[in-house]
Amino acid sequence: MEENKTENRQRVIEVTASDLPLHCPMPSQKLWNAHPRVFLPIEKTGESLCPYCGTLYKLKGGPAPGRH
């Protein structure tokens, strides 16, 4: 069952380095209202917007120094 999964309604999600490489939808989101998985570049700017659902992802601590 997917009882611990969240719906894709949250518009701003804070992620950590352990979530990289970042993709939307994330594994914690329900699949019934998901779109195709898309990888999002977040390391350089610290933020990334999903082109499918408009969710804004913010990297906790800002851009990841030294990552390419």
Secondary structure by P-SEA (a helix, b strand, c coil): cccccccccccbbbbcccccccccccccccccccccbbbbbccccccccccccbbbbbcccccccccc
